[in-house]
């Protein structure tokens, strides 16, 4: 499986609790935080839920 790099580019202030929890579950807490995750259906669902707050780069 490929890896995806996820970077938080917008603030979590004022966001819904479920969006904050989703970002935290990916390891994103502050603007500029970056994490690399295995590309799976669960991770893709989390990315989709907070797609307006993150940028995603796929490593091939």
C-alpha positions, 0 to 999 in steps of 0.5 A: 500500500502507498503512503499519504502525507497529510498537512493541517493548513487551516485552524481547528478553532470553531470547528465541529467537535467531530472534525477536531476529533478526526484531525486529532486521530490523524495526529494533527493538532496545530496548523502546519502539523504533518503526518504520514499514514498508510493509504486505507479506506479508514484514512481516506474517510477521515481525509474526506471528512476534513478535506477543507482543512488539510492538504494531501500528498500521495507518495508513490 
